Structures are given as structure tokens and as C-alpha cells.
Amino acid sequence: MPRSALINVMVQAAMKAGRGLVRDFGELENLQVATKGTSDFVSAADLRAEEVLRKELARVRPGYGFLMEESGATPGTDTTHRWIVDPLDGTTNFLHAIPLFAISIALEREGRIVAAVVLNPVTNELFTAEQGAGAFLNDRRIRTAQRRTLAEAVVTCGIPHRGRGDHAAFLSEFATVMDKVAGLRRTGAAALDLAWVAAGRFDGFFERDLSPWDIAAGELLVSEAGGYVTDYSGRDSAWQTGTVIAGNPEIHQALVIALNRPSAAA
């Protein structure tokens, strides 16, 4: 299926920023051996990628606003459209030279996400979606997995780390889900978690305490691939609330039920 002009704009911006991240990733591997300067280097790489994305998107859609991980919210003259951008989702992976990270771009129109691009520039995997037009991986149509029960499912999740998140709540949720599924995984990049649910690699995903730029593009990918993405209540938009449960209809519902049991929230 040919890409729309809008998706082409987003893809071109992601590809340009991605080339810079790949170059920086190669340099980081040398810094990693030297064990010095890595944190500052990654911060600079993140900012460079964000500036490329801002410049490229503003050039072709000059009135749109921005919500970006590093620079926050910038209103535009067109108040109905806003780019939601994470220039480097999976920063810790990047810092440790682990090739699981992504550029995530979503377009919000009047409060709804209508277009999405998620790119892993190291693997050259490009996930795209537009409202009502389906989800694609490198221009090939993708669908969520068709497994119907948690017992068959491989589920990915976010794990809170030092200084972030409710560790006790997560351990309770982890124990609840672990007892029901075929496997639990952690990639370290929520945008990729959601993209991989859309592609049927993972059957489901859950995580708390995320930001809009972590979720917005991935939410559309999953819904356009035939899945559901909500907050933990099972009703509201994940990218607006910061908690996410995703999967095909059956797996999504099973995770909502499991994660809302008293033992999971204790």
C-alpha cells in the first residue's frame, strides 16, 4: 500500500534523525569500552535527534505544535494539530550499546492520534500507521497475534528502576501475570513494546508511569493492527493517562482483569 504524504513526511524526519543516532551509537560503543563520558554523550545524541525532528517536521507543517521529551510543549499557530515526539525511546539501552531503541513520532489531531511512525534505526525496522488505514512494518501489513489465552501468551512489561515507580506494586503485578503466561519479557523501550505487539511478536504489554511520547505512536500501531490499548481501567486512552495495557481483544481483556484483582494492586 503506498504511503500517504503525511506518513512520508514523518518517515523522512525519522530517517534523518535515525542516521544521526546510528552514527552516535557507533561512537558510543567506543566510549563504552573507555567507560567514560557515556551519559553526557547520550544526552547530546538525544538532543541532536530531537532538534533534527523538530526542524524537519516544522519545515513541512510549520503551524503544528510540539510535545517533545526533551523540550516539552510548544504551541503552534494551528491549535488542532500537535506532534508528539520521543527522539530516543530506550535511552538506557542506547547508553549500554544495546540495539533496542526507537524514534517515536505521533500526530495528534483534535485530541486523537491519527498517524504514527516508530523507527529502530539500527535494525531498519520502520513501523507506520494512519487512522483507518492499517499498520505496517517496512510497508508490509501487520496484525496482532491471534492467541486467545494468557497461558499461550508471551507478554512484555516495563520494570521500574532505582528512583522511579512503585516497586512493590510492580512486584505484585509481575507475580500475578507471571503465574498465568507462557513468558514475560522486557525490552526497555515502550514504543518498541507496542510496535512488537502490533506485529504479533508479543501478545500483550503492560506498564505504569509512562509519558505521552512513550505511548502515543504505539497506541495507534496496535489499534490499527486489530488490538486494543487502554489504561489500567480498560477504558481510557493510555497516552493521556500514563498507564497502558495492550494486546489483541482477548489478551487485552485478560490482562485488564488480572491486573485489577486486589492481589495485583496490593
N, C-alpha and C positions, 0 to 999 in steps of 0.2 A: 504494500500500500504506500503510495507516495506521501512524503511528509508535507504537512501544511507549511505555509510561510511562517507562521508563528513558531512552530516546532523547529524549523530550520534556524530561525534567529537564536533560539535558546541553545540548540546544539552547537552552533558556531561559537557562541560565547563560551560554552562549557569546554569545547575542544581547545580553544585558545588558552584558557586558564589551565586546562589539563596538561598542555605541553610544558608549561612552566613548572607545574607540580612534579611532573616526571623528571625534569631536569634537576629540580631541587632534591627529589628523592634519591637520585643517583649521587648527588653531593653529600646527602645525609648519611649514606652508607659509609662514606669515607670518614665523616665526622664521628659516626658511631664507633668505629674502630679506635679513634683517638679519644673517645669518651669525654669530649669537652665541647661546649658551645651548642649542644643539640637543642635545648629548649628555646634559646634565642633564635636559632636558625629556623625552627619550625614556626615560631610566631611570625617571623619575617615572611616565610613562604605563604602562610595563611593570609597575611595582609596583602601580599602581592597578588595572590589569586583573587581575593575579593575586589581589589582595585581593577583588575582586568575585567571581571564580570560586570562590575558597575559601569565601567566605561563602554563596554560592548553593548550592554542592554540599553543604556541610556542613549546611545547613538541611534539605535533603530526605533526605540519607543521613548522619545525624550520627555514625555509628560508623566510617565508612570512613577509611582513612589517605590521605595525600597524598605524591606525589613531584612537586615543582614546580621549575621552572628557577631561580627567584629564591630561594626559601626552603628548598629541599632536601626531605629526607624527614621526614615527621611521622607516626608510627604512630597507628593508630586502635584502638578497642576491638574492632572487627571485623577480625581479622587475616587474613581470607580475601579482603578487598576493598581496593583502593587506586586512587585517582585519579592518573593520570599526566598532567600539565598543562604546556603551554607557552603562556603568556598572550600572547606576541608572537613568533612564529617569522618571521624575516625582519627583525630589528631594524635592520640596516644599510639595507635598502630603506626602512623607515619613516623613518629618520634623514634620508634623501635625498629624501623625498616621492615615492617610487616605490610605486605602489599594489599591490605584490605582497608581502603578508604575511598571517599567519593566526593564529587561535586554534586550538590543538590540545588536545583532551581525549580521553583513553582511560581505560577502566575495566579494571583488572586483577583477575581473579578466580582465586585459587589458582594464580598464575603464568602465566595465559593472558589475552590481551586479548580481551574479549568484547563491547565496544561502543566506538564511535569517532565523534567529531564533529570536523570541520575546517571552519572558517568564515573566509572572506575578507570582512571586514565592509564593505570599500569597494565590492566588486562584488556583494555579497549572494549569493555562491555558498556554499551550505551542503552539505557532503558528510557523509553519515552511513552507518554500517554497524553491524550487530549480528551476532554469530556465528550462522551458519546461516540468516540472513535476507536476504543480499544487500547490495549497496552502492548508494547513491542520491546524486544531485545534485539539490537542490531537489525532492526526493520523486519524481524520475524515475530508474528503474533504469539503472545504468551497467555497462559491461563493458570489459575491457581491449581494446586494439586487436588485430586479427586478423592483422597482418603476421607473416610467418614467418621472415624472414631479416634479418640486420643491414643488408644492402645497401638494404633498403626503409625502415629504421627511423630515426626521429628520437629521439635519446637525450638525456636531461638528466643533469647531474652536478653535484657540488659542487666548487668550486675553492678550495683553501687560500689564505689571505691572509697578510699580514705577521704574523709571530709565531705562526702556527698551522699545524699539519700538516706532512707530509713533502712538500716541494715537488718534489724530484727524483722520488720515487715517483709522484706525480700526473702529472708531465710524461710519464713513461714510459707510464703507463696511458692518458693522453689521446691520445698519439701512436698507441698500439695500437688504440684504439677509433675514433679519427678516420679511420683508414685503411679502416675496414670499414663505416661507417654513412652514411646519407643526410644526416644533420645532427646536430650537437651543440649543446645549449642549456644555459643556466644561469639559473635564476630567483632564487636567493638565499634560498629558503625550502624546506627539505626536506619539510615537511608538505604544501606545495602540489605539489612534485615528485611525491610519492607519490599524492596525490589526482588529479593530472592523468594519471598512469599508469593509475589505476583507471578514469578517464573516457575513456581511449583517445586523449588528446591527445598524450601522449608514449608511445613504445613501450617505453622502458626507462629505468632510473635507476641510477646508482652513486655512492657517496660513502663516504669513510672518516671516522673521528673524530667521529661523531655521538653525541648523548646520548639516553637513553631517551625523553625528552619530544619529541625531534625526529621519532622514528620510530614510536612505539607506535600512534598512531591511524592513520597512513598505512599501516602494515603490514596492519592488518585491512581497511581500504578495498580495498587491492589484492587480498588473498586472497579477499574476498567478491565481488570483480568478476571472478574467474576467473584471477587471476595468481598468481605466486609471489614471495615476498620472503624472502631469506635473507641471511646474512653472506657474505663473500667465499668461504668454503669451499663454499657451496652447500648447507649442511646445517642450520646452527644459526639460531636466532632473531636477526634483525637488531637488534631493540630492546634485546636483552640484551648484544650484543657490540659495537655501535657502528659496524660496517661494514654496508653494505647494497647488495644488487643486487636489482632488481625488474623485472618485466615479465611478459608472458604466458609460458606454459611454454617456447616455442621461443626467444624473445628472452632470457629469463632464463638459460636454459642456455647460449646462445651467448655471453652476457656473462661468465658464470662461467668458461667455457673461455678466452675471450680474456684476461680479467684475471688468470688464474692461469698464463699462459705466462711463462717466465723473462724474456722481454723486457719484459713489463708490470710485473714486480716488481723489475726491476733498479734 
